Amino acid sequence: MNFEQLVVDASQKGASDIHLAVGLPPYFRITRDLLPQGDTPLENKEIEELLMSLLPERNKKHLQEFRQSDFMIKVQDKIRLRGNAFFEESGIAVSFRIIPQDIRPFETLGFPKFVFEHMLKIKSGMVLVVGPTGQGKSTTLASILKERTNQRAEHLITIEDPIEYLLQSDKSIIRQREVGRDVVDFKAGIKAGLREDPDILMVGEMRDHETISAALTMAETGHVVYSTLHTNDGAQTVARIIDVFPADQQDQVRSQLASSLSMVISQRLIPTVDGRLTLAYEILTNNYAIQNHIRQNKIFQIPNVLQTDNSGEMVEFEQSLAGLVMSERISKEIAMDRANDVEQLKAILAANGIQ
């Protein structure tokens, strides 16, 4: 296996991911399809030797100790790959995500204009970009941070595991810290951030209650905090954050979250009629009603706020799907398959003359 050529081929074919596993040929994920590259199965020794040539020493040790490791590599000094190596029944395997060289302008992602305006004007609070794995959360965050740091002179600190997009700005100071290399863990990085005079803190992922607690404190103390979670929508995101804490701490967390949450962007990539992918989203903007539901532990009421809001600063996921159907970007069948609430989607489409 010529790994460098494999990566170049994947990049040229527009693949998002490369998968290497024992007993199988290399696979590329192109759009949503997994496609084998040739028919020569890989051997365990082959993958192991490749990893030993790619991994920094700290990742080699981490892989042996914890049986998995996240890392970042560069091929031909231009193609960046985020990797996850892990052990499984057949031996060792690795998945690579290809990180685009250029960060897309925010206006090309497909979000409504008010989201961009919100990102530029907020001076404190927490913004969460959520969704399943592989739905473009990192791309959205990188685009937001690029636009903001290019338009405002601010101090941005990121804490990532590993660093994905490289951010640059002529106006702002940007410091990107990698867990394991520059900082012990997310919690330590956030706590240190309080003494490093940041305007913005980006936490790659909120994984546990200690990290979430530190991020909430940061957002409460006059900073803008961006992060991600593997949740499906705004209500589930709020519930997940509260539920990771012990019962005796949840009242305090509800109060913190109600006051510090600014926006939740839930996103998914949907197959289009021409075989590509397009963005569908839910936008939850914190307001008085949302704050009350969080404080009073009535999270189940949040979807009702989304459905009835007329401020122009919230979007229900089914509204986004319906818009894609009406513009003929996606089929009605795909929309129904991906909807959280099929009956709600049917009602929106019917109101617009689509049965």
Backbone hydrogen bonds, N-H to C=O, Kabsch-Sander energy under -0.5 kcal/mol:
donor,donor_aa,acceptor,acceptor_aa,energy
3,F,1,M,-1.1
6,L,2,N,-2.2
7,V,3,F,-2.4
8,V,4,E,-2.1
9,D,5,Q,-2.7
10,A,6,L,-2.4
11,S,7,V,-2.5
12,Q,8,V,-2.5
13,K,9,D,-1.9
14,G,11,S,-1.0
15,A,10,A,-2.7
16,S,29,R,-2.9
17,D,29,R,-0.9
18,I,96,F,-2.3
19,H,27,Y,-2.7
20,L,94,V,-2.7
23,G,42,L,-3.1
24,L,21,A,-1.6
27,Y,19,H,-2.1
28,F,35,L,-2.6
29,R,17,D,-2.2
30,I,28,F,-0.7
30,I,33,D,-2.5
31,T,29,R,-0.5
32,R,30,I,-0.6
33,D,30,I,-2.2
35,L,28,F,-3.3
35,L,33,D,-0.6
37,Q,26,P,-2.9
38,G,36,P,-0.7
42,L,21,A,-0.6
42,L,24,L,-2.2
47,I,43,E,-1.9
48,E,44,N,-2.7
49,E,45,K,-2.6
50,L,46,E,-1.9
51,L,47,I,-2.5
52,M,48,E,-2.4
53,S,49,E,-1.3
54,L,50,L,-1.1
54,L,51,L,-0.6
55,L,51,L,-3.1
59,N,56,P,-0.7
60,K,56,P,-1.9
61,K,57,E,-2.2
62,H,58,R,-1.9
63,L,59,N,-2.7
64,Q,60,K,-2.0
65,E,61,K,-2.3
66,F,62,H,-3.1
67,R,63,L,-1.5
68,Q,62,H,-0.6
69,S,85,A,-2.2
71,F,83,G,-2.3
73,I,81,L,-2.5
75,V,79,I,-2.8
78,K,75,V,-1.8
79,I,75,V,-2.5
80,R,78,K,-0.7
80,R,99,I,-0.7
81,L,73,I,-2.8
82,R,97,R,-2.7
83,G,71,F,-3.2
83,G,81,L,-0.6
84,N,95,S,-2.1
85,A,69,S,-2.4
86,F,93,A,-2.6
87,F,67,R,-1.8
88,E,91,G,-3.2
91,G,88,E,-1.5
93,A,86,F,-2.9
94,V,20,L,-2.3
95,S,84,N,-2.1
96,F,18,I,-3.1
97,R,82,R,-2.9
98,I,16,S,-2.4
98,I,96,F,-0.5
99,I,80,R,-2.9
99,I,97,R,-0.5
104,R,102,D,-0.5
108,T,105,P,-1.8
109,L,106,F,-1.8
115,V,112,P,-1.3
116,F,112,P,-0.9
117,E,113,K,-2.0
118,H,114,F,-2.2
119,M,115,V,-2.2
120,L,116,F,-1.6
121,K,117,E,-1.6
122,I,118,H,-1.9
125,G,223,H,-2.4
126,M,260,S,-2.8
127,V,225,V,-3.0
128,L,263,M,-2.5
129,V,227,S,-2.5
130,V,128,L,-0.6
130,V,265,I,-3.2
131,G,229,L,-1.4
135,Q,132,P,-1.0
140,T,136,G,-2.2
141,L,137,K,-2.5
142,A,138,S,-2.6
143,S,139,T,-2.2
144,I,140,T,-2.4
145,L,141,L,-2.6
146,K,142,A,-2.4
147,E,143,S,-2.3
148,R,144,I,-2.5
149,T,145,L,-2.5
150,N,146,K,-1.4
151,Q,147,E,-1.1
151,Q,148,R,-0.5
152,R,148,R,-2.0
154,E,152,R,-1.0
156,L,154,E,-0.7
156,L,173,I,-3.1
157,I,200,I,-2.2
158,T,175,R,-2.5
159,I,202,M,-3.0
160,E,177,R,-2.7
161,D,162,P,-0.8
167,L,165,Y,-0.6
172,S,149,T,-0.5
173,I,154,E,-2.2
174,I,172,S,-0.6
175,R,156,L,-2.8
177,R,158,T,-2.8
177,R,175,R,-0.6
179,V,160,E,-3.0
180,G,183,V,-3.5
181,R,178,E,-1.2
182,D,178,E,-3.3
183,V,178,E,-1.3
189,G,185,D,-2.0
190,I,186,F,-2.5
191,K,187,K,-2.5
192,A,188,A,-2.3
193,G,189,G,-1.6
194,L,190,I,-1.0
194,L,191,K,-0.7
195,R,192,A,-1.9
196,E,193,G,-1.5
199,D,155,H,-2.8
200,I,155,H,-2.2
201,L,224,V,-2.8
202,M,157,I,-2.6
203,V,201,L,-0.5
203,V,226,Y,-3.0
204,G,159,I,-3.2
204,G,202,M,-0.6
206,M,228,T,-1.9
207,R,205,E,-0.9
212,I,208,D,-2.4
213,S,209,H,-2.5
214,A,210,E,-2.2
215,A,211,T,-2.3
216,L,212,I,-2.6
217,T,213,S,-2.1
218,M,214,A,-2.0
219,A,215,A,-2.3
220,E,216,L,-2.1
221,T,217,T,-1.2
222,G,219,A,-0.9
223,H,218,M,-1.1
224,V,199,D,-2.2
225,V,125,G,-2.7
225,V,223,H,-0.6
226,Y,201,L,-2.7
227,S,127,V,-1.8
228,T,203,V,-0.6
229,L,129,V,-1.0
231,T,229,L,-1.4
237,T,233,D,-2.0
238,V,234,G,-2.3
239,A,235,A,-2.4
240,R,236,Q,-2.6
241,I,237,T,-2.3
242,I,238,V,-2.0
243,D,239,A,-2.7
244,V,240,R,-1.2
245,F,242,I,-1.4
249,Q,246,P,-2.0
250,Q,246,P,-0.7
250,Q,247,A,-0.8
253,V,249,Q,-2.1
254,R,250,Q,-2.6
255,S,251,D,-1.9
256,Q,252,Q,-2.5
257,L,253,V,-3.2
258,A,254,R,-2.5
259,S,255,S,-1.6
260,S,256,Q,-2.1
261,L,257,L,-2.4
262,S,126,M,-3.2
263,M,126,M,-1.5
264,V,284,L,-2.6
265,I,128,L,-3.2
266,S,264,V,-0.7
266,S,282,E,-2.8
267,Q,130,V,-2.3
267,Q,265,I,-0.5
268,R,280,A,-2.4
270,I,268,R,-0.5
270,I,278,T,-3.4
272,T,276,R,-2.2
273,V,329,R,-2.3
275,G,272,T,-1.6
278,T,270,I,-2.4
280,A,268,R,-2.6
282,E,266,S,-2.3
283,I,315,V,-2.1
284,L,264,V,-2.6
284,L,282,E,-0.6
285,T,283,I,-0.6
286,N,262,S,-2.0
286,N,284,L,-0.5
291,Q,287,N,-2.8
292,N,288,Y,-2.2
293,H,289,A,-2.2
294,I,290,I,-2.3
295,R,291,Q,-2.6
296,Q,292,N,-2.4
297,N,294,I,-1.3
298,K,293,H,-3.4
301,Q,298,K,-2.0
302,I,299,I,-2.0
304,N,301,Q,-0.6
305,V,301,Q,-1.4
306,L,302,I,-1.9
307,Q,303,P,-2.1
308,T,304,N,-1.9
309,D,305,V,-1.7
315,V,283,I,-1.8
320,S,316,E,-1.8
321,L,317,F,-2.4
322,A,318,E,-2.5
323,G,319,Q,-2.1
324,L,320,S,-1.7
325,V,321,L,-2.1
326,M,322,A,-2.8
327,S,323,G,-1.6
328,E,325,V,-1.6
329,R,324,L,-2.5
330,I,324,L,-1.3
335,A,331,S,-2.0
336,M,332,K,-2.5
337,D,333,E,-2.0
338,R,334,I,-1.9
339,A,335,A,-1.2
345,L,341,D,-2.1
346,K,342,V,-2.7
347,A,343,E,-2.1
348,I,344,Q,-2.2
349,L,345,L,-2.6
350,A,346,K,-2.8
351,A,347,A,-2.1
352,N,348,I,-0.7
352,N,349,L,-0.8
353,G,350,A,-1.8
354,I,349,L,-3.0
355,Q,353,G,-0.6
